[in-house]
Amino acid sequence: MRRRDVLRTAGGAAMAGVASGVPSLLGCSERPPAATGGAAPAAKDKRQLVLDLLDESKPPRYTPAAFFIHFGEEYQVGPPAIAKHTEYFRSTGMDFVKIQYEAGFPLHPEIEKPEDWARMPLHGKEHYEAQVGVVEGLVKALKKEALVVCTLYSPFMLARDSVGAERTIKHIEEDPEAVKKGLEIVTESLLTFVRECVRVGVDGFYASTQGGEAGRFSRPGSFRECVMPFDLRVQREINESCLFNILHICDYDLPYDDLSPFLEYPGDVVTSSLHVGEETLTPKELSEFFGRPFMGGLDRKGIIVNGTAEQIRQEVHDVLVDSSDRHILGADCTLPGDIAWENIRTAITAAHDFRG
């Protein structure tokens, strides 16, 4: 039996908690602050209510919801980061904890030519120490109440930010084999982070991918040759090791005109924009396309940011009417950092109220 299958049993979850030093999930009776106007679940139920979405033998009885923002620089490491994530989780009433990844990847301006990628340094545990500390702190603080997942950027995304977007694309199109040597090193570094997070008890990852957008590369096949293989190495490892993973097809930089390559990606839940090429799809259509629950529905720059409470509730209702029964309400990407948290709580409460 794979580790993730063991974890999906109550006993396995308890054993995993004992093995990692995390409190057992059994017998937990704590509750978060009561929501206003919503049928919020008991704290001990949030984990199972989200996991139930993956079990087609169980009729869905609840619509989970979660939205994400980046916190200020003073809340990115150490106890302040743990406290701010905890405050946000409790204030919004969201259904799982999503840890922002702020470790970045060191800049490497010395990589000037495609052949330089072979000299990409391998960054080990020490680079990720502060970020893993935040993960461990939040696992200890909140895992007994809700699933805890950590943001995970793809090897391509980290490499691009390290070397520079324009230079990375240019090098891939000039000499993909040379660049792949560096991407292999970045992938190994990222897997070190993954394994450390698993060691301290994280439930899974919010795994973000870019590189397959329309117009990202001018050379056909670049995505499948230089991005996808490294994505899949990471995605397959977290799929084997973790209880609950979300595949995020990120359109923050550019839109997509084809999502079919991502059918090959694992992930228990998929989240993406509703806009694909010239079409606007419904959450239900995307859930059916991927054959798994979909997360999203709201525009990260739309009504949730500047609408009234009534407008937000109506928008949530309209989205959920066009969603499958197994849906997690969310946005297409990270919300603006200055959004009123009350707007987020309004949307989450509306999702919780949707089934009565």
C-alpha positions in Angstrom: 0.0 0.0 0.0 1.3 3.4 -0.9 2.0 6.0 1.8 -0.9 8.2 0.7 -3.3 5.2 0.8 -2.2 4.5 4.4 -2.7 8.1 5.3 -6.3 8.0 4.0 -7.3 5.6 6.8 -8.0 7.0 10.2 -5.5 4.7 11.8 -2.9 5.6 9.2 -3.4 9.3 9.8 -2.9 8.7 13.5 0.2 6.7 12.9 1.6 9.3 10.6 1.0 12.0 13.2 2.8 10.0 15.9 5.7 9.2 13.6 6.1 12.9 12.7 5.6 14.3 16.2 2.3 15.8 15.2 -0.6 15.2 17.5 -3.0 12.4 16.6 -6.0 13.5 14.6 -8.2 11.1 16.5 -10.2 12.4 19.4 -9.8 16.1 18.5 -12.6 18.3 19.9 -11.4 21.8 19.4 -13.4 24.2 17.3 -12.6 27.4 15.4 -14.5 30.6 16.2 -18.1 30.3 15.1 -18.9 31.8 11.7 -21.6 34.4 11.4 -24.6 33.1 9.4 -22.9 29.9 8.2 -23.1 26.2 9.1 -19.4 25.9 9.9 -18.3 22.4 10.5 -16.7 21.3 13.7 -12.9 21.7 13.6 -12.3 18.0 13.7 -14.5 17.6 10.6 -12.8 20.0 8.2 -10.1 17.5 7.3 -12.6 14.7 6.5 -15.1 17.0 4.8 -12.4 18.0 2.3 -11.2 14.5 1.8 -14.7 13.3 1.3 -14.7 15.2 -2.0 -12.3 12.6 -3.3 -14.5 9.6 -2.3 -17.2 9.2 -4.9 -18.9 6.6 -2.7 -19.9 9.4 -0.3 -22.5 11.9 -1.3 -21.1 15.5 -0.9 -22.7 17.3 2.1 -20.7 20.4 2.1 -18.9 22.9 -0.2 -15.5 23.8 1.1 -13.8 27.1 0.2 -10.4 28.7 0.4 -8.7 31.8 -0.9 -5.1 32.9 -0.7 -3.2 36.1 -0.3 0.5 37.0 0.3 1.3 38.6 3.6 3.8 41.4 4.1 7.5 40.8 4.3 7.4 41.0 8.1 5.1 37.9 8.1 7.1 35.6 5.8 9.4 33.7 8.2 9.5 32.5 11.8 6.8 33.0 14.5 5.2 36.0 12.7 4.5 33.9 9.6 3.0 31.1 11.6 0.9 33.6 13.6 -0.3 35.5 10.5 -1.3 32.3 8.6 -3.2 31.1 11.7 -5.0 34.4 12.1 -6.0 34.4 8.4 -7.2 30.8 8.6 -9.4 31.5 11.6 -10.6 34.9 10.5 -11.8 33.7 7.1 -13.2 30.3 8.1 -11.5 28.6 5.2 -11.4 24.8 5.0 -7.7 24.0 4.7 -4.5 25.8 5.5 -2.4 26.9 2.6 1.1 28.0 3.4 2.7 30.6 1.1 6.1 29.8 -0.2 8.5 32.7 0.4 11.9 31.0 0.2 12.3 31.9 -3.5 15.4 30.7 -5.3 18.8 32.5 -5.3 19.5 34.7 -8.3 22.1 33.4 -10.7 23.1 36.2 -13.0 26.3 34.3 -13.9 24.2 32.0 -16.1 24.6 33.9 -19.2 24.7 31.2 -21.9 22.9 27.9 -22.4 26.0 25.9 -21.5 26.2 27.8 -18.1 23.1 25.9 -16.9 25.2 22.9 -16.1 26.8 24.9 -13.4 23.5 25.7 -11.6 24.3 25.2 -7.9 22.4 22.5 -6.0 20.7 24.3 -3.0 20.2 21.9 -0.1 18.3 21.8 3.2 19.9 25.0 4.5 18.3 27.1 1.8 14.8 25.9 2.8 15.4 25.8 6.6 13.3 28.9 7.4 10.4 27.9 5.1 10.3 24.4 6.5 10.2 25.9 10.0 7.0 27.8 9.0 5.6 24.6 7.6 6.4 22.6 10.8 5.0 25.3 13.0 1.7 25.4 11.1 1.5 21.6 11.1 1.8 21.6 14.8 -0.7 24.4 15.3 -3.4 23.5 12.8 -3.2 20.0 11.4 -5.5 18.6 14.0 -8.2 21.0 12.6 -7.6 21.1 8.9 -5.5 19.8 6.1 -2.2 21.7 5.8 -0.8 22.2 2.3 2.2 24.2 1.2 2.6 26.2 -2.0 5.1 24.5 -4.4 6.3 26.4 -7.4 7.5 24.3 -10.4 11.2 23.8 -11.3 10.7 26.0 -14.4 9.1 28.8 -12.3 12.0 28.8 -9.8 14.7 28.6 -12.6 13.1 31.4 -14.5 13.0 33.6 -11.5 16.6 32.7 -10.7 18.0 33.4 -14.1 15.5 35.8 -15.5 12.4 35.1 -17.6 13.6 36.5 -21.0 17.0 34.8 -20.7 15.5 31.4 -19.6 13.1 31.3 -22.6 15.9 32.4 -25.0 18.2 29.7 -23.7 15.5 27.0 -23.9 14.8 27.8 -27.5 18.5 28.0 -28.4 19.7 24.9 -26.7 17.1 22.9 -24.7 19.5 20.0 -23.9 21.9 22.4 -22.2 19.2 24.1 -20.1 17.8 20.7 -19.1 21.0 20.0 -17.2 20.2 23.0 -15.0 16.6 22.2 -14.6 17.6 18.8 -13.4 19.6 20.4 -10.6 16.7 22.8 -9.7 14.4 19.8 -9.6 16.6 17.9 -7.2 16.8 21.0 -5.0 13.0 21.3 -5.0 12.6 17.7 -4.1 14.8 18.3 -1.0 12.2 20.9 0.1 9.3 18.5 -0.6 10.9 15.7 1.4 11.6 18.1 4.3 8.0 19.2 4.3 6.8 15.6 4.3 9.1 14.8 7.1 7.6 17.5 9.3 4.0 16.4 8.6 2.6 18.4 5.7 -0.6 16.9 4.2 0.2 17.9 0.7 1.0 20.7 -1.8 -0.6 23.4 -3.8 1.6 22.6 -6.8 1.7 25.5 -9.3 2.8 25.2 -12.9 3.6 27.6 -15.7 5.2 27.3 -19.1 2.3 25.8 -21.0 0.6 29.2 -21.6 -0.3 30.5 -25.1 2.7 32.3 -26.5 5.2 31.4 -23.7 7.5 29.7 -26.2 7.8 30.3 -29.9 9.4 26.9 -30.6 6.8 24.1 -30.7 7.4 21.4 -28.2 9.4 23.5 -25.7 6.9 23.0 -22.9 6.8 19.2 -23.4 10.6 18.9 -23.7 11.8 21.3 -21.0 9.0 22.0 -18.6 6.7 19.1 -18.3 9.2 16.3 -17.5 10.5 18.2 -14.5 7.0 19.1 -13.4 6.0 15.5 -13.5 9.0 14.3 -11.5 7.9 16.6 -8.7 4.2 16.0 -9.1 4.6 12.2 -9.1 6.6 12.2 -5.9 4.1 14.4 -4.0 1.3 12.2 -5.4 3.0 9.1 -3.9 4.0 10.8 -0.6 1.1 13.0 0.4 -2.5 12.8 1.3 -4.0 15.7 -0.6 -2.5 17.7 -3.5 -3.9 20.5 -5.7 -2.7 21.1 -9.2 -2.7 24.8 -10.0 -2.5 25.7 -13.7 -1.4 29.3 -13.2 -2.4 32.0 -15.6 -0.9 34.9 -13.6 1.5 35.9 -16.4 -0.3 34.6 -19.6 -3.5 32.9 -20.6 -3.9 29.3 -21.9 -5.5 28.1 -25.1 -5.1 24.4 -24.4 -5.3 22.5 -21.0 -5.1 19.0 -22.5 -1.3 18.6 -21.6 -2.3 18.8 -17.9 -4.5 15.7 -18.1 -1.2 13.8 -17.7 -0.5 15.5 -14.3 -1.6 14.0 -11.1 -3.3 16.0 -8.4 -6.4 15.3 -6.4 -8.0 18.6 -7.3 -7.4 21.0 -10.2 -7.6 24.8 -10.1 -7.3 27.1 -13.1 -8.9 30.1 -14.8 -12.2 29.5 -16.4 -11.0 31.2 -19.6 -9.3 28.9 -22.1 -8.6 30.4 -25.5 -11.8 32.2 -26.7 -14.0 30.1 -24.4 -15.3 30.7 -20.9 -16.0 27.3 -19.3 -18.0 26.5 -16.2 -16.4 24.8 -13.1 -18.5 21.8 -13.9 -17.1 21.5 -17.4 -13.6 21.7 -16.1 -14.3 19.1 -13.4 -15.6 16.8 -16.1 -12.7 17.5 -18.4 -10.1 16.6 -15.7 -12.1 13.9 -14.1 -11.6 15.2 -10.6 -12.9 18.0 -8.3 -12.3 21.5 -9.5 -11.4 24.4 -7.3 -12.1 28.0 -8.2 -14.9 29.9 -9.9 -14.3 33.5 -8.7 -12.2 36.1 -10.5 -9.3 37.2 -8.3 -9.8 40.8 -9.5 -13.6 40.7 -9.5 -16.6 41.0 -7.2 -14.8 39.4 -4.2 -12.4 42.4 -4.2 -14.7 45.4 -4.4 -18.3 44.1 -4.3 -20.8 44.4 -1.5 -21.6 41.5 0.7 -24.8 40.8 -1.2 -23.0 41.0 -4.5 -20.4 38.5 -3.2 -23.0 36.1 -2.0 -24.8 36.3 -5.3 -21.6 35.7 -7.2 -20.9 32.6 -5.1 -24.3 31.3 -5.7 -24.1 31.7 -9.5 -20.7 30.0 -9.5 -21.9 27.0 -7.5 -25.0 26.5 -9.5 -22.7 25.8 -12.5 -20.3 23.6 -10.5 -20.2 19.9 -9.9 -21.2 18.5 -6.6 -17.5 18.0 -5.7 -16.2 21.5 -5.8 -14.0 23.8 -3.7 -14.9 27.4 -4.0 -11.8 29.6 -4.7 -10.3 32.2 -7.1 -8.3 31.6 -10.2 -5.1 32.7 -8.4 -3.9 34.7 -5.4 -6.1 37.6 -4.3 -4.7 41.1 -3.9 -2.9 41.5 -0.6 -4.9 44.5 0.4 -8.3 42.8 0.1 -10.7 43.1 3.1 -10.6 39.8 4.9 -14.3 40.2 5.6 -15.0 39.9 1.8 -13.2 36.6 1.8 -15.1 35.4 4.9 -18.4 36.4 3.2 -17.6 34.3 0.1 -16.6 31.3 2.3 -19.7 31.5 4.4 -21.8 31.7 1.3 -20.2 28.5 0.0 -20.8 26.8 3.4 -24.5 27.9 3.3 -25.0 26.8 -0.3 -26.2 23.2 0.5 -28.4 24.5 3.4 
